Amino acid sequence: MIFDRFRLDGQVALVTGGTRGIGLAIAEALGEAGAKVVIAGRSRNAAAEDRLAEAGVDCEFIAADLIKNDAADALVTETISRTGRLDILVNNAGLAIHGDSGEFPDPIWREIMTVNVDAVFRACRAALAPMRRQGSGVILNIGSISGIVSNIPQNQVAYNTSKAAVHMMTKSLASEVAAENIRVNAIAPGYIETDLSRGGIDNPDWFPIWRSMTPMGRVGQPEEVAGAALLLCSAAASYITGDVLVIDGGYTTR
């Protein structure tokens, strides 16, 4: 049956930034589909683990600070040490800092690029060896509509640049490993209600513009991203690779 192709029984999924927001929703969706889920974050979130346990998700937590050069390699190694395999990697951890380009400091630029681009590449690179040994694998990178359009009114050249890099990384890697039965895709969310976007949603100058530029007239919920993530991580998407799936309530249509 077609719905069986969405099942992930026997698979192991690693979700970075999986303790809250979009990452947690994706971890829950993958776990409900049968995957054993490893969530990674800088610090433990007991509420997130309780939520996953209540949903019947087989889950483990691994602490990882992806700003460190060796963190992604160590995270993948620890995941395989605990679970024996790695079938799905979701690169969700990210950092957003706004600022005027004429005054944007080098250290903040470097921090954004380290977390949003360098760590994503390092995790992809680390995942390739076990996926190649298994003869299959799925990588899902979380990009953003900010890698497609210059959204306003906030100034965020560093964040926009980093997410555009994630999209091209996704396409290039997908082309490189497609013949090895490893699929690589990305999701580009619009404005989703999470801790990361809370400041903008609460901003009386920003949010009315965000809402007016979104045809659906609202922000999205993490669960509305998680469903698409399940599709792209499952056999239901077996002929999809190198795609950047936009989930934005129509924002980029305008």
Phi, psi and omega in degrees: 000149184299324183292338176296336181288348175271353181285147181234028183302134178083357181263158177243129180240130175254124181240111175282151186060034188269008184266358181197167171058222182299319181299318179294318178297321178294316179302318180295317180296316180294321179293320178295336177276000174112354181283149164279130188246133171249119177257137182238144178194169179295325181219157182288145176233098185300324180297323178294316179294323177296318179299316180293320179296318179296332178276000179080020183273131174281108191224146170229154177247138173231126178287135180205127174254097191287358174285344178277139187301326185263004188292319183294316178299316181295323181295315179295318179299316181293322178300313181291325177299322182278325190248341178093350182196172174214112181259327186225130173242123175248112179270093184251335184302135181201168184222133179233120176227129182265163177167152178294133185297327182291345182234011186286125186281145179305315182299323179288319175304313182294323179296315179298314181294324180296314182283314189278336183240301185300313182293326177296314179297317181297321179292318176301313181300316181294327183284338186297319183299308179294325179293322177293322178297322180282338183082016179192162176171163179225132173240130177235118179259138178264108176266225181186155170299340178290349172268001181242318180232159175267089184287153186234165008266356184290145175268120186210053185299323182292313180297314180301315180298318182296321182285328173297322178295321178298319180297315180288326174301317180300311182295316182295316180293321179301317179296322184290323189249005184302321182291349180261015178065033175242121181258142180228120179226172177222156171243137178244090180287152168272220181279111182244140183284099179219176175301324183295326183261356186303319180300319179288322179296325180277354182278118184292344178270326184275310192299320178301327178288315178304313184292320182291334180271357179256112184307326180283351172071022181202167171276160178270170177250150180307324181296335179284342172272324185297324179298319178292324178297318177300316177305307186291337179271353186254171178292346176296340179249032188297343179249019179248119173209149181076015183265149171241103185271118181274130178230091192218015181063018179094004184308313186281003174278350183251000000 
